[in-house]
Amino acid sequence: MNVVEATVLGIVQGLTEFLPISSSGHLLIVPRLAGWGDPGAAFTAVIQLGTMAAVIIYFWRDLVNIITTWTKSLWTPDLRTHQDARMGWYIGLGTIPISVVGLAFKDFIEGPSRNLWINATSLIVMGLVLMVAEWAGARKREVADLNLRDGLIIGGFQCLSLIPGSSRSGSTMTGALFLGYTREAAARYSFLLSVPAVVLSGAFEMRHAFDGNLQLMPTVIATIVSFVVGYACIAWLLKYLTRHSMAIFVYYRVALGGILLGLLAAGALSAT
């Protein structure tokens, strides 16, 4: 892998981790369309550290408040109704579904699901579901209105992201929109919910970092680029969603999925 490939893949990871268009899907698609070799599981695991750092640093105040208030609430009953304490429970419990499903279907997720037919179909189907959520959702509720039931439901939607092409942020935002949350509230909770999910996923996949196939300099470059792009992407998306719908992402997903299906059907692109 050269510097150009590493930079491009870092940009792809930084953009697609937070935009509702699927990071795992694009890290499969881009190398194949460009004719590059598979970057490998170790590379993918390590560059996730960049986007992981981006969301932690961007929301560090929120995360510190949530962690400290939740911890204190364990022995201070008066704090248990505080929003930050409740958010700690919602994020923690909302992460359980994807952890359980991810471990249960680990072999399928890391093997057969990495098929471009599945990827392309998922891009289209989940994109259309996101559009339905846009139309059907009341978009009146804010993060402060979150409750345990909603946290668990959105956590359940997060499980859909285990299918390449679905998108973790897209799945959780879809769930939040169906429950009546505003776009910005859906995105904010999605990003906060991503912290334990991305940390656990990155830590689990880091076992591949010792396979012996990791190229140090390209990996470092891609990780730094993914951090910078990811941080900028979070800030941009939160601002964008205050005035715009998710439509642009739906159109992109459906168009990309359609192109992939056409290339696969024509035999111009290998599914595996």
C-alpha positions as CSV (number, residue, x, y, z in Angstrom):
1,M,0.0,0.0,0.0
2,N,1.4,3.4,-1.0
3,V,0.8,6.9,0.6
4,V,-2.0,7.8,-1.9
5,E,-4.0,4.6,-1.2
6,A,-3.5,5.1,2.6
7,T,-4.7,8.7,2.4
8,V,-7.7,7.9,0.3
9,L,-8.8,5.0,2.7
10,G,-8.2,7.4,5.6
11,I,-10.6,9.9,4.0
12,V,-13.1,7.2,3.3
13,Q,-13.0,5.9,6.9
14,G,-13.3,9.5,8.3
15,L,-16.3,10.4,6.1
16,T,-18.3,7.2,6.2
17,E,-18.0,6.4,9.8
18,F,-20.3,9.2,10.7
19,L,-22.3,10.0,7.5
20,P,-25.2,7.5,7.2
21,I,-23.6,5.8,4.1
22,S,-21.6,2.8,5.7
23,S,-17.9,2.8,6.5
24,S,-17.5,-1.0,6.3
25,G,-19.2,-1.0,2.9
26,H,-17.0,1.8,1.5
27,L,-13.8,0.1,2.8
28,L,-14.9,-2.9,0.8
29,I,-16.0,-1.0,-2.3
30,V,-13.3,1.6,-2.8
31,P,-10.3,-0.8,-3.0
32,R,-12.1,-3.1,-5.4
33,L,-13.3,-0.3,-7.7
34,A,-9.8,1.1,-7.7
35,G,-8.1,-2.2,-8.4
36,W,-6.1,-2.1,-5.1
37,G,-5.4,-5.1,-2.9
38,D,-7.5,-5.8,0.2
39,P,-6.1,-3.6,3.0
40,G,-6.8,-6.3,5.5
41,A,-8.6,-6.6,8.8
42,A,-5.6,-5.3,10.7
43,F,-5.4,-2.1,8.7
44,T,-9.2,-1.5,9.1
45,A,-9.0,-2.2,12.8
46,V,-6.2,0.3,13.4
47,I,-7.5,3.2,11.4
48,Q,-10.8,3.0,13.4
49,L,-8.7,4.4,16.2
50,G,-8.7,7.7,14.2
51,T,-12.4,8.1,14.0
52,M,-12.7,6.7,17.6
53,A,-10.5,9.5,18.8
54,A,-12.5,12.1,16.7
55,V,-15.8,11.3,18.4
56,I,-14.3,11.1,21.9
57,I,-12.5,14.5,21.5
58,Y,-15.5,16.2,19.9
59,F,-17.9,15.1,22.6
60,W,-15.3,15.0,25.5
61,R,-17.3,17.4,27.7
62,D,-20.5,15.4,27.2
63,L,-18.7,12.2,27.8
64,V,-17.0,13.4,31.0
65,N,-20.2,14.7,32.4
66,I,-22.0,11.5,31.5
67,I,-19.3,9.2,33.0
68,T,-18.8,11.2,36.2
69,T,-22.5,11.8,36.9
70,W,-23.5,8.2,36.2
71,T,-20.7,7.0,38.5
72,K,-21.7,9.3,41.3
73,S,-25.3,8.3,40.9
74,L,-24.4,4.7,41.9
75,W,-24.2,5.9,45.5
76,T,-26.0,9.2,45.3
77,P,-29.8,8.5,44.7
78,D,-30.5,12.2,44.1
79,L,-28.4,12.1,40.9
80,R,-30.2,9.1,39.4
81,T,-32.8,11.2,37.7
82,H,-30.2,13.6,36.2
83,Q,-30.1,13.5,32.4
84,D,-26.3,12.7,32.3
85,A,-26.8,9.7,34.7
86,R,-29.7,8.4,32.7
87,M,-27.7,8.9,29.5
88,G,-25.0,6.7,30.9
89,W,-27.5,3.9,31.4
90,Y,-29.0,4.4,27.9
91,I,-25.7,4.3,26.2
92,G,-24.4,1.3,28.2
93,L,-27.6,-0.8,27.8
94,G,-28.1,0.3,24.2
95,T,-24.7,-1.2,23.4
96,I,-25.6,-4.6,24.7
97,P,-27.6,-5.7,21.6
98,I,-24.8,-5.1,19.1
99,S,-22.3,-6.7,21.4
100,V,-24.3,-9.9,21.7
101,V,-25.3,-10.1,18.0
102,G,-21.8,-9.2,16.9
103,L,-20.2,-12.0,18.9
104,A,-22.9,-14.5,18.0
105,F,-22.5,-13.9,14.2
106,K,-18.8,-13.0,14.2
107,D,-17.9,-15.6,11.6
108,F,-20.6,-14.6,9.2
109,I,-19.9,-10.9,9.6
110,E,-16.2,-11.4,8.9
111,G,-16.7,-13.8,6.1
112,P,-19.8,-14.4,3.9
113,S,-21.3,-11.0,4.6
114,R,-18.4,-9.3,3.0
115,N,-20.0,-9.9,-0.4
116,L,-20.8,-7.0,-2.7
117,W,-24.2,-8.3,-3.6
118,I,-25.2,-8.1,0.1
119,N,-23.4,-4.7,0.4
120,A,-25.2,-3.2,-2.6
121,T,-28.6,-4.5,-1.6
122,S,-28.1,-3.2,1.9
123,L,-27.1,0.3,0.7
124,I,-30.4,0.5,-1.2
125,V,-32.8,-1.1,1.2
126,M,-31.5,0.7,4.4
127,G,-31.3,3.9,2.4
128,L,-35.0,3.6,1.5
129,V,-35.9,2.7,5.2
130,L,-34.0,5.9,6.2
131,M,-36.2,7.9,3.8
132,V,-39.4,6.3,5.2
133,A,-38.2,7.3,8.7
134,E,-37.7,10.9,7.4
135,W,-41.3,11.0,6.2
136,A,-42.9,9.1,9.1
137,G,-41.0,10.7,12.0
138,A,-42.6,13.6,13.9
139,R,-39.1,15.2,14.4
140,K,-40.3,16.9,17.6
141,R,-38.3,15.1,20.4
142,E,-34.9,16.2,21.6
143,V,-32.0,14.3,23.3
144,A,-33.5,15.3,26.7
145,D,-36.6,13.3,25.9
146,L,-34.7,10.1,25.6
147,N,-35.9,7.2,27.8
148,L,-34.8,3.7,28.5
149,R,-37.2,2.1,26.0
150,D,-36.0,4.4,23.2
151,G,-32.4,3.8,24.1
152,L,-32.9,0.0,23.8
153,I,-34.8,0.3,20.5
154,I,-32.1,2.5,19.0
155,G,-29.5,0.1,20.3
156,G,-31.4,-2.7,18.5
157,F,-31.4,-0.7,15.3
158,Q,-27.6,-0.4,15.7
159,C,-27.3,-4.2,15.2
160,L,-28.3,-3.7,11.5
161,S,-24.9,-2.0,11.0
162,L,-23.2,-5.4,11.3
163,I,-24.3,-6.0,7.7
164,P,-21.9,-4.2,5.4
165,G,-23.6,-1.4,3.6
166,S,-26.2,-0.7,6.3
167,S,-24.2,2.0,8.2
168,R,-24.0,2.2,12.0
169,S,-24.9,5.9,12.1
170,G,-27.6,5.4,9.4
171,S,-29.2,2.6,11.4
172,T,-29.3,4.4,14.7
173,M,-30.5,7.6,13.1
174,T,-33.2,5.7,11.4
175,G,-34.4,4.2,14.7
176,A,-34.3,7.6,16.4
177,L,-36.3,9.3,13.5
178,F,-39.0,6.6,13.7
179,L,-39.3,7.4,17.4
180,G,-40.0,11.1,16.6
181,Y,-36.6,12.6,17.4
182,T,-35.3,15.6,15.4
183,R,-32.5,14.9,12.9
184,E,-29.9,16.7,15.1
185,A,-31.0,14.9,18.2
186,A,-30.9,11.6,16.3
187,A,-27.3,12.3,15.1
188,R,-26.1,13.5,18.5
189,Y,-27.3,10.4,20.3
190,S,-26.0,8.2,17.4
191,F,-22.5,9.6,17.9
192,L,-22.6,9.2,21.7
193,L,-23.9,5.7,21.3
194,S,-21.1,5.0,18.9
195,V,-18.4,5.5,21.5
196,P,-18.6,2.1,23.3
197,A,-19.6,0.3,20.1
198,V,-16.6,1.6,18.1
199,V,-14.2,1.2,21.1
200,L,-15.3,-2.4,21.6
201,S,-15.2,-3.2,17.9
202,G,-11.8,-1.6,17.5
203,A,-10.4,-3.5,20.6
204,F,-11.9,-6.8,19.3
205,E,-10.5,-6.4,15.8
206,M,-7.1,-5.2,17.1
207,R,-6.3,-8.9,17.5
208,H,-5.6,-8.8,13.7
209,A,-3.0,-6.1,14.2
210,F,-0.5,-8.8,15.2
211,D,-1.0,-10.9,12.1
212,G,2.3,-9.6,10.7
213,N,0.9,-8.0,7.5
214,L,0.5,-4.5,8.8
215,Q,2.5,-1.7,7.0
216,L,3.4,0.9,9.6
217,M,3.7,4.1,7.7
218,P,0.6,3.8,5.5
219,T,-1.4,2.7,8.5
220,V,-0.2,5.7,10.6
221,I,-1.1,8.1,7.7
222,A,-4.6,6.6,7.2
223,T,-5.3,6.8,11.0
224,I,-4.3,10.5,11.2
225,V,-6.3,11.3,8.1
226,S,-9.3,9.5,9.4
227,F,-9.2,11.4,12.6
228,V,-9.0,14.9,10.9
229,V,-11.7,14.1,8.4
230,G,-13.9,12.3,11.0
231,Y,-13.8,15.3,13.4
232,A,-14.7,17.7,10.6
233,C,-17.4,15.4,9.4
234,I,-19.1,15.3,12.9
235,A,-19.1,19.1,13.1
236,W,-20.5,19.5,9.6
237,L,-23.2,16.9,9.9
238,L,-24.6,18.2,13.1
239,K,-24.9,21.7,11.6
240,Y,-26.2,20.4,8.2
241,L,-29.0,18.4,9.8
242,T,-30.4,21.5,11.6
243,R,-31.7,22.7,8.2
244,H,-31.6,19.8,5.8
245,S,-33.1,16.4,5.5
246,M,-31.4,13.0,5.0
247,A,-32.4,12.9,1.4
248,I,-29.0,13.5,-0.1
249,F,-27.6,10.5,1.7
250,V,-30.5,8.3,0.6
251,Y,-30.0,9.4,-3.1
252,Y,-26.3,8.6,-2.8
253,R,-26.9,5.2,-1.2
254,V,-29.5,4.2,-3.8
255,A,-27.4,5.4,-6.7
256,L,-24.2,3.7,-5.5
257,G,-26.1,0.5,-4.7
258,G,-27.6,0.5,-8.2
259,I,-24.3,1.1,-9.9
260,L,-22.7,-1.8,-7.9
261,L,-25.6,-4.2,-8.8
262,G,-25.2,-3.2,-12.5
263,L,-21.4,-3.8,-12.4
264,L,-21.9,-7.1,-10.6
265,A,-24.6,-8.3,-13.0
266,A,-22.4,-7.4,-16.0
267,G,-19.5,-9.3,-14.5
268,A,-17.4,-6.1,-14.4
269,L,-16.9,-6.4,-10.6
270,S,-16.2,-9.5,-8.4
271,A,-18.6,-9.9,-5.5
272,T,-15.9,-11.4,-3.2
